[in-house]
Structure formats: structure tokens, C-alpha cells
Amino acid sequence: MKLKTDYKKNINDDNLLPLVNIIFLLLIFFMLAGVIAKQKELHDVQLSVAQLDEYIEQGTNVLFIQKDGTIFVNNQTVNFSDLKRTILKLDKEELILAADATIDSSGLQKVLLILTESKIKNITLITNDDS
């Protein structure tokens, strides 16, 4: 003979434990992803965009370096050996430097060293805007 007993089903919450684990893992993932994205934005350098005509109208000194190494200071050709003397004769302590993209870094570095040794305190390097 079978006796009926009041059997209460125990609700087992063990099935929810993996779901809670996954939610916490997703929370940690998105917190870390947000921190990494903020650091990337922090180190992102935005280059200034300017037209060369704006600087020329202000009377700023301009130095051009062509791909063959020819140097122009304020539209006058200057030998590399006379560059420091020409820079020292300039009336302003700021200069715009526009170099050809195909010159090597050693040629540009030599010019920058001469500018650093001279009285030039503000050097603006003009680049192309690829956008």
C-alpha cells in the first residue's frame, strides 16, 4: 500500500549560479574595455591644421626644405653652411618649417639642431592633412 506524503519540491537555485557568474564576467569585461578605451583617447594626438597662407600673412619666417636638400628661408635660397648665420639675422624668434615628405630624417635633424642652437624658440612643422 502506498501512502501519500506531502512532498514539497525544494526549489533549487543552483541553476542560477552560472548565470550570475556570466553576468559578473561581462561586467568586469566592459569595465576593463572602458578603461582601455579612455587610455587610448588620452594618448591620441590631434595635429593642428593650418594653411601656410595664414602664417605668411602674419609675417612669420618660413623655412622650406626641398627633396634635393635645397633650403629656402623667406623665399631666398640659403646654403646649409650659411643657415645658422641667416637664422640669427631673423627678427622674430618663431619659424615655420615645411619639409618635403621624401627627405630623410638625418637631413631634417641637422636643420632642427641648427634651429635649436639659434635664437628660434617656436618652431611650427607644417604637414599634409590626409583627411
Secondary structure as UniProt FT lines:
FT   HELIX           13..15
FT   HELIX           17..42
FT   HELIX           52..57
FT   TURN            58..59
FT   STRAND          61..65
FT   TURN            67..68
FT   STRAND          71..73
FT   TURN            74..75
FT   STRAND          76..78
FT   HELIX           80..82
FT   HELIX           83..88
FT   STRAND          94..99
FT   TURN            101..102
FT   HELIX           105..117
FT   TURN            118..119
FT   STRAND          122..126
//
